[in-house]
């Protein structure tokens, strides 16, 4: 499963050759070839680096999950969901609004924690 996912991620990210990915990762082309052919697997630290590089979870890379992002929503996706594409705000205004949302979330989390005590 790992070898198929790695190849699909490589190609999906526009790395047309194993050499291009190898250059980006700082490894030999033969290393990438061995990973994609299933002859070898990267160690844990390299697997984590690959997951970070492709912005997917290790579980997805290893075939333990079919969700590449593990249910995590990016800030950009959350921001888009909060005010959609219809709101005409400048980049600065959106950044300020996002800071307000984060501050409010922290405030509410503190309130919930106090209630639990």
N, C-alpha and C positions, 0 to 999 in steps of 0.2 A: 504494500500500500504506500509506504514512504516514497519509493522510487517514482510511482505514478504521480503522486501529489507534487513532488519536487519538480518533476518535468513540467507538469501543468502550470505550476506557479512560475517557473522560469519563463516558459513561453508566454504566459498571460501577462507577465511584467515586461515583455518586449525583448527579453534576452534570447535572440534567435539562435545563438550557439552556446554550447557548454563553455567554450573559451570566454565568452563575454561575461557569463556568470562567474566563472573562476576568477577572472580579473577583478570583478567587483568585490568578491569575497576575499581575495588575496590567497587563493589556493591554486593548485595545479589543475589543468583541464582534466587530467586523468582521474583526479579525485572526484570531480563532479560526475564524470563518466561512470566511475565505479558506484557512486551513490545511485545514479539513475538506472543502472543495470541491475542493481540489487546485489552486487558483489561485496559491497561494504556499506556500513552505516556510520554516520558521524558520531562522535562521542556526545555526551550530554551537553557540554558547554557549546559545542558547535551546533547542535540541534537547536539550542536556545537562540543562538546568534542567527541561524537561518529563519527561525520563527519571527524574530524581531525584524530581520531584513525584509521579509515578505509581509510583515504585519498580520500574521496569523498566530493561532495558538500552537503550542507544541503538540497538544492532543490532536489537533487537526492534521498537522504534518505527519504524525505517527499513525493516523487512521483510527484513532480512538473516538473521534467526533467528526460529524459531517458539517459542523458549524465552524467556519474558518476563524470566527472572531469570538467564539465561546460565549455568545450572548452579551458581550460587552458592546455598548453603544459609544461611538466616538463623540467627542465634544461637538464636532461639526454637525453630525447627524442629530444630536440632541438640540442644538441651536436651531437647526432647520425645522425640527418638529415643533419647537416652542413658538416661533413666529413666522414660519413658513416663508414662501417666496413673495407673498403679496405685500409685505411690509417694506416700505421704502425708508430705510435707515442707512446712514453713512456707516462706514466700517468702524469709526470711532464710537458712534452711538450703539452699534451692535456690541462692541467690546464692553462698553459701560453697562449695557443692559445685562450682558452675560455675567459680569462681576456682581451685579445686584442679585441675580438669580442664585449664584453660588453663595453669596453672603446670607441670603434668606434660607437657603437649604441648611447651612451651618447652624443658623439660629434655631430652626425647627428641630434639628437633630439634638441640639443642646436641651431644648424643651422636653423632648421625648426621654432623654437620659435622666433629667431631673424627676420626671413622673415615675420612672422605674424605681427610684431610690426610696 
